[in-house]
Each structure stands twice: as C-alpha cells, then as structure tokens.
Amino acid sequence: MARADFNFARYKETDLDEFLMRRRPTTGRDVYPVSPVKLEVTLASQDGPRASQDFKRSLVMSGMPKQDADGLGVTNCITVLSAQGREFKVFIQDVVYGSLPAGGASRRQAHALCDSHLHVTRRAGPS
C-alpha cells in the first residue's frame, strides 16, 4: 500500500495499561479479535531477533491467511513501556526495526500503530 493511501484514521486510541490489566490465561494464550489500535509507548530497548513461529501461529488463529503470516517479515522484538511504566515485549516488523536509531535510543516516546493481533501469554513476552 502506498504511503499516501495509508489510513491513519482507522487506528483506535488504546490505553496499553488497560490492555495489560486484562486477565492473563492460566495456561496457553488468549488470542483477541483483530482490531487496529494506536498505542502511546516509550521505547525501552531493542531486543533483537526472536523465534516468531508461535506469534505467526496466533496471527493465523486470529484470521490472517497462513501464507500471509508465513511471509510476514516479523522476527525482531522490542520492549516498550506504558504510561505507567509497565514493560511489554512486542514483535515489530523487520523493516520498522531496521529504521530504529542505531544503539537503541531508549526512552524515546512513540505512537505504535498495530493491526492488533495482540495476544497475552502466561510469560512476560514473546519467546
């Protein structure tokens, strides 16, 4: 999609702290319906490559076609902070990860636009 065609208005302001207050599953994960969200976050660290098979499986579970999920360039993680300072580890598109400042300019505030295939695992973040 060309940048001029990108629809920023479809992203709903979402409070990351409220999202993090959701009940966590006792086993496995909860996969939430896909919805475009806009989060205000602070970049805490660039965590680098992570195994993304489980993440991509959750995308398929939430409705993304398998071939799209398999071809998605998402292999890196970052740690972000919510407004209340809660840490949240998230996968980020490789093209976006590559554009982050060298040396990981931490504590940099940003808006994160997510076609939210957000899921919450028992663990602290992606593995």
Accessible surface in RSA format (square Angstrom, percent):
REM  Atomic radii and reference values for relative SASA: ProtOr
REM  Chains: A
REM  Algorithm: Lee & Richards
REM  Probe-radius: 1.40
REM  Slices: 20
REM RES _ NUM      All-atoms   Total-Side   Main-Chain    Non-polar    All polar
REM                ABS   REL    ABS   REL    ABS   REL    ABS   REL    ABS   REL
RES MET A   1   188.05  97.4  98.76  65.4  89.29 212.6 109.84  93.4  78.21 103.6
RES ALA A   2    61.96  57.0  45.08  69.6  16.87  38.4  55.78  78.6   6.18  16.4
RES ARG A   3   205.19  86.2 187.50  95.6  17.68  42.1  76.52 104.6 128.67  78.0
RES ALA A   4   102.19  94.0  59.58  91.9  42.61  96.9  71.64 100.9  30.55  80.9
RES ASP A   5    97.67  68.4  76.66  76.3  21.01  49.7  21.63  50.9  76.04  75.8
RES PHE A   6    72.21  36.1  58.98  36.5  13.23  34.4  58.98  35.8  13.23  37.9
RES ASN A   7    77.19  53.2  70.30  67.9   6.89  16.6  26.07  62.7  51.12  49.4
RES PHE A   8   116.81  58.4 106.54  66.0  10.28  26.7 106.60  64.6  10.22  29.2
RES ALA A   9    98.22  90.3  59.17  91.3  39.05  88.8  72.15 101.6  26.06  69.0
RES ARG A  10   108.24  45.4  86.28  44.0  21.96  52.3  45.45  62.1  62.79  38.1
RES TYR A  11    19.52   9.1   6.23   3.5  13.29  34.6   0.30   0.2  19.22  23.7
RES LYS A  12   150.67  73.5 143.36  88.0   7.31  17.4  94.38  84.9  56.30  60.0
RES GLU A  13   110.41  63.4  94.89  71.8  15.52  36.9  58.51 113.2  51.90  42.4
RES THR A  14    40.65  28.9  27.51  27.9  13.14  31.3  31.55  42.4   9.10  13.8
RES ASP A  15    69.08  48.4  54.06  53.8  15.02  35.5  22.10  52.0  46.99  46.9
RES LEU A  16     6.30   3.5   1.58   1.1   4.72  11.9   1.58   1.1   4.72  12.7
RES ASP A  17     8.36   5.9   8.04   8.0   0.32   0.8   5.84  13.7   2.53   2.5
RES GLU A  18   127.54  73.2 118.02  89.3   9.52  22.7  42.81  82.8  84.73  69.2
RES PHE A  19     8.72   4.4   3.67   2.3   5.05  13.1   7.65   4.6   1.07   3.1
RES LEU A  20    20.91  11.6   5.99   4.3  14.92  37.5   7.56   5.3  13.35  35.9
RES MET A  21   130.18  67.4 105.41  69.8  24.78  59.0  99.78  84.8  30.41  40.3
RES ARG A  22    99.32  41.7  85.74  43.7  13.58  32.3  30.81  42.1  68.51  41.5
RES ARG A  23   169.13  71.0 150.49  76.7  18.64  44.4  92.16 126.0  76.96  46.6
RES ARG A  24    98.45  41.3  84.40  43.0  14.05  33.4  42.70  58.4  55.75  33.8
RES PRO A  25    12.32   9.0   6.73   6.1   5.60  20.3   7.25   6.0   5.07  31.5
RES THR A  26   120.64  85.8 101.36 102.8  19.28  46.0  81.69 109.7  38.95  58.9
RES THR A  27   105.86  75.3  96.21  97.5   9.65  23.0  65.91  88.5  39.94  60.4
RES GLY A  28    41.13  50.7   0.00   N/A  41.13  50.7  33.99  93.3   7.14  16.0
RES ARG A  29    69.47  29.2  44.90  22.9  24.57  58.5   2.68   3.7  66.79  40.5
RES ASP A  30    37.13  26.0  33.27  33.1   3.86   9.1  13.31  31.3  23.82  23.8
RES VAL A  31    41.20  27.1  10.22   9.3  30.97  74.6  10.22   8.9  30.97  84.0
RES TYR A  32    46.45  21.7  45.56  25.9   0.89   2.3  41.59  31.3   4.86   6.0
RES PRO A  33   111.63  81.4  97.80  89.2  13.82  50.3 106.94  88.3   4.69  29.2
RES VAL A  34    65.99  43.4  40.94  37.1  25.05  60.4  40.94  35.6  25.05  67.9
RES SER A  35    48.44  40.9  47.74  63.7   0.71   1.6  33.65  71.7  14.79  20.7
RES PRO A  36    35.63  26.0  34.20  31.2   1.43   5.2  34.20  28.2   1.43   8.9
RES VAL A  37    11.25   7.4  11.25  10.2   0.00   0.0  11.25   9.8   0.00   0.0
RES LYS A  38    55.28  27.0  54.61  33.5   0.68   1.6  12.38  11.1  42.91  45.7
RES LEU A  39     6.40   3.6   6.40   4.6   0.00   0.0   6.40   4.5   0.00   0.0
RES GLU A  40   112.15  64.4 101.91  77.1  10.24  24.4  29.28  56.6  82.86  67.7
RES VAL A  41    11.07   7.3   6.03   5.5   5.04  12.1   8.89   7.7   2.18   5.9
RES THR A  42    23.34  16.6  23.34  23.7   0.00   0.0   9.61  12.9  13.73  20.8
RES LEU A  43    10.51   5.9  10.51   7.5   0.00   0.0  10.51   7.4   0.00   0.0
RES ALA A  44    15.70  14.4   5.97   9.2   9.72  22.1   5.97   8.4   9.72  25.8
RES SER A  45    43.06  36.4  39.82  53.1   3.24   7.5  36.46  77.6   6.60   9.3
RES GLN A  46    51.17  28.6  23.93  17.5  27.24  64.9   7.69  16.4  43.48  33.0
RES ASP A  47    32.06  22.5  11.47  11.4  20.59  48.7   8.28  19.5  23.78  23.7
RES GLY A  48     8.76  10.8   0.00   N/A   8.76  10.8   8.71  23.9   0.05   0.1
RES PRO A  49   106.35  77.5  94.28  85.9  12.06  43.9  94.49  78.0  11.86  73.7
RES ARG A  50    80.38  33.7  66.80  34.1  13.57  32.3  22.32  30.5  58.05  35.2
RES ALA A  51    67.83  62.4  46.30  71.4  21.53  49.0  56.41  79.4  11.42  30.3
RES SER A  52    11.07   9.4   9.05  12.1   2.02   4.7   0.00   0.0  11.07  15.5
RES GLN A  53   122.12  68.3 116.35  85.0   5.77  13.7  57.99 123.4  64.13  48.6
RES ASP A  54    36.02  25.2  33.58  33.4   2.44   5.8  22.42  52.8  13.60  13.6
RES PHE A  55    32.41  16.2  29.89  18.5   2.52   6.6  30.41  18.4   2.00   5.7
RES LYS A  56    33.11  16.2  32.71  20.1   0.40   1.0  15.11  13.6  18.00  19.2
RES ARG A  57   139.21  58.4 132.94  67.8   6.27  14.9  62.44  85.3  76.77  46.5
RES SER A  58     0.71   0.6   0.15   0.2   0.56   1.3   0.28   0.6   0.43   0.6
RES LEU A  59     0.58   0.3   0.58   0.4   0.00   0.0   0.58   0.4   0.00   0.0
RES VAL A  60    57.16  37.6  47.31  42.8   9.85  23.7  47.31  41.1   9.85  26.7
RES MET A  61   119.67  62.0  80.98  53.6  38.69  92.1  79.80  67.8  39.87  52.8
RES SER A  62    22.63  19.1   0.20   0.3  22.44  51.7   8.08  17.2  14.55  20.4
RES GLY A  63    61.34  75.6   0.00   N/A  61.34  75.6  35.29  96.8  26.05  58.3
RES MET A  64    41.67  21.6  33.32  22.0   8.35  19.9  38.39  32.6   3.28   4.3
RES PRO A  65    67.45  49.2  55.69  50.8  11.76  42.7  67.45  55.7   0.00   0.0
RES LYS A  66   127.95  62.4 123.28  75.6   4.67  11.1  96.68  87.0  31.26  33.3
RES GLN A  67   133.79  74.8 118.86  86.9  14.93  35.5  60.01 127.7  73.78  56.0
RES ASP A  68    75.35  52.8  65.27  65.0  10.08  23.8  18.70  44.0  56.65  56.5
RES ALA A  69     0.14   0.1   0.14   0.2   0.00   0.0   0.14   0.2   0.00   0.0
RES ASP A  70    78.85  55.2  57.59  57.3  21.26  50.3  27.37  64.4  51.49  51.3
RES GLY A  71    65.97  81.4   0.00   N/A  65.97  81.4  36.81 101.0  29.15  65.3
RES LEU A  72    46.29  25.8  39.82  28.5   6.47  16.3  43.14  30.3   3.14   8.5
RES GLY A  73    39.96  49.3   0.00   N/A  39.96  49.3  29.49  80.9  10.47  23.4
RES VAL A  74     5.30   3.5   5.30   4.8   0.00   0.0   5.30   4.6   0.00   0.0
RES THR A  75    55.29  39.3  55.29  56.1   0.00   0.0  44.20  59.4  11.09  16.8
RES ASN A  76    16.68  11.5  16.68  16.1   0.00   0.0   0.00   0.0  16.68  16.1
RES CYS A  77     0.68   0.5   0.68   0.8   0.00   0.0   0.14   0.4   0.53   0.6
RES ILE A  78    16.39   9.3  16.39  12.2   0.00   0.0  16.39  11.8   0.00   0.0
RES THR A  79     3.61   2.6   3.61   3.7   0.00   0.0   3.29   4.4   0.31   0.5
RES VAL A  80     5.84   3.8   5.84   5.3   0.00   0.0   5.84   5.1   0.00   0.0
RES LEU A  81    26.38  14.7  26.01  18.6   0.37   0.9  26.01  18.3   0.37   1.0
RES SER A  82     5.96   5.0   0.05   0.1   5.91  13.6   0.59   1.2   5.38   7.5
RES ALA A  83   103.17  94.9  55.76  86.1  47.41 107.8  69.38  97.7  33.79  89.5
RES GLN A  84   129.24  72.3  93.10  68.0  36.14  86.0  38.46  81.9  90.78  68.8
RES GLY A  85    45.59  56.2   0.00   N/A  45.59  56.2  24.70  67.8  20.89  46.8
RES ARG A  86    87.45  36.7  80.97  41.3   6.48  15.4  38.05  52.0  49.40  29.9
RES GLU A  87   119.61  68.7  94.38  71.4  25.24  60.1  26.81  51.8  92.81  75.8
RES PHE A  88    18.97   9.5  18.35  11.4   0.62   1.6  18.97  11.5   0.00   0.0
RES LYS A  89    66.09  32.2  60.13  36.9   5.96  14.2  41.23  37.1  24.85  26.5
RES VAL A  90    31.39  20.7  28.11  25.5   3.27   7.9  31.39  27.3   0.00   0.0
RES PHE A  91    32.93  16.5   9.24   5.7  23.68  61.6   9.24   5.6  23.68  67.8
RES ILE A  92    25.07  14.3  20.16  15.0   4.91  11.8  25.07  18.1   0.00   0.0
RES GLN A  93    87.88  49.1  85.05  62.2   2.83   6.7  19.27  41.0  68.61  52.0
RES ASP A  94    45.85  32.1  39.24  39.1   6.61  15.6  26.09  61.4  19.76  19.7
RES VAL A  95   120.67  79.4 103.80  94.0  16.87  40.6 112.57  97.8   8.10  22.0
RES VAL A  96    63.06  41.5  61.19  55.4   1.87   4.5  63.06  54.8   0.00   0.0
RES TYR A  97    41.28  19.3  38.32  21.8   2.96   7.7  28.31  21.3  12.97  16.0
RES GLY A  98    65.93  81.3   0.00   N/A  65.93  81.3  36.48 100.1  29.45  66.0
RES SER A  99    87.44  73.9  52.34  69.8  35.10  80.9  47.87 101.9  39.56  55.4
RES LEU A 100    40.77  22.7  28.09  20.1  12.69  31.9  28.63  20.1  12.14  32.7
RES PRO A 101    39.71  28.9  27.97  25.5  11.74  42.7  39.67  32.8   0.04   0.3
RES ALA A 102   106.84  98.2  69.55 107.3  37.29  84.8  79.57 112.1  27.27  72.2
RES GLY A 103    85.97 106.0   0.00   N/A  85.97 106.0  45.69 125.4  40.28  90.2
RES GLY A 104    18.19  22.4   0.00   N/A  18.19  22.4   7.50  20.6  10.69  23.9
RES ALA A 105    44.63  41.0  31.35  48.4  13.29  30.2  44.47  62.6   0.16   0.4
RES SER A 106    59.31  50.1  39.20  52.3  20.11  46.3   8.91  19.0  50.40  70.6
RES ARG A 107   152.52  64.0 132.12  67.4  20.39  48.6  55.95  76.5  96.56  58.5
RES ARG A 108   131.96  55.4 125.64  64.0   6.32  15.0  38.06  52.0  93.90  56.9
RES GLN A 109   149.28  83.5 126.82  92.7  22.46  53.5  33.96  72.3 115.31  87.5
RES ALA A 110    50.81  46.7  37.72  58.2  13.09  29.8  48.30  68.0   2.52   6.7
RES HIS A 111   104.39  57.1  80.05  55.6  24.34  62.3  50.88  52.4  53.51  62.3
RES ALA A 112    30.60  28.1  24.25  37.4   6.35  14.5  30.60  43.1   0.00   0.0
RES LEU A 113    64.62  36.0  33.39  23.9  31.23  78.5  33.39  23.4  31.23  84.0
RES CYS A 114    33.61  25.4  28.65  32.0   4.96  11.7  12.84  32.5  20.77  22.4
RES ASP A 115    61.96  43.4  49.25  49.0  12.71  30.1  17.89  42.1  44.06  43.9
RES SER A 116     5.71   4.8   5.03   6.7   0.68   1.6   0.68   1.5   5.03   7.0
RES HIS A 117    29.65  16.2  24.53  17.1   5.11  13.1  20.96  21.6   8.69  10.1
RES LEU A 118    27.29  15.2  24.51  17.5   2.78   7.0  27.21  19.1   0.08   0.2
RES HIS A 119    33.67  18.4  21.85  15.2  11.82  30.2   9.53   9.8  24.15  28.1
RES VAL A 120     6.49   4.3   4.25   3.8   2.25   5.4   6.49   5.6   0.00   0.0
RES THR A 121    14.01  10.0  11.20  11.4   2.80   6.7   8.59  11.5   5.41   8.2
RES ARG A 122   143.28  60.2 116.52  59.4  26.76  63.7  19.23  26.3 124.05  75.2
RES ARG A 123   115.80  48.6 107.41  54.8   8.39  20.0  68.55  93.7  47.24  28.6
RES ALA A 124    90.65  83.3  63.16  97.5  27.50  62.5  72.65 102.3  18.00  47.7
RES GLY A 125    15.95  19.7   0.00   N/A  15.95  19.7  10.16  27.9   5.78  12.9
RES PRO A 126    31.46  22.9   9.96   9.1  21.50  78.2  20.72  17.1  10.75  66.8
RES SER A 127    68.16  57.6  43.06  57.5  25.10  57.8  48.62 103.5  19.54  27.4
END  Absolute sums over single chains surface
CHAIN  1 A     7936.6       6013.0       1923.6       4409.7       3526.9
END  Absolute sums over all chains
TOTAL          7936.6       6013.0       1923.6       4409.7       3526.9
